[in-house]
Each structure stands twice: as C-alpha cells, then as structure tokens.
Amino acid sequence: MTVTGPVFLRWRPAAGGSAAPNMERFDDLDAALDAVEARWETLQHEAPQVLDGRKVLLASTEELRAMMDEDPQAED
C-alpha cells in the first residue's frame, strides 16, 4: 500500500491537560513514521496515531508501539 501525502501525526501531550490533540503534517507516510521513530521516547506516552489526508486512521497507538518494539534502533 502506497500512501501519498499529506499524512498527519496526532498525539495528546501527557502534561498540560489540553483537550485538543496536537497535529503535525508530513508529505508522506515514511516521513511521518520517521518522526514517530525519532521522538518515540516521548510520543509513546502521548497516544500517537498516524492519519491520512482525510484524517482516517492509518496506524493506531498500538500498531505504532508494535512497530517500535520490532525496530532494534527505537528507544524504549
């Protein structure tokens, strides 16, 4: 499956109590997953999700956690 952009990373910061999630836009799925991997130490506690351009779920928090658990370079 090829996913072209935009792709969004959505997460809820653990601190601050904000009701609205944060959202960051990426050109494609690979760029979004690279960002998740680079920031996993923090994001793993903030319910990250990856969405397509229509804001349809592409990767849930559980799926991202499984991806990071499989990746020997990702930090716990």
Buried (B, 14 or more C-beta within 10 A) or exposed (E): EEBEBBBBBBBBBEEEEEEEBEEEEBEBBEBBBEBBBEBBEEBBEBBBBBBBEEEEEBBEBEEBBEBBEEEEEBEE
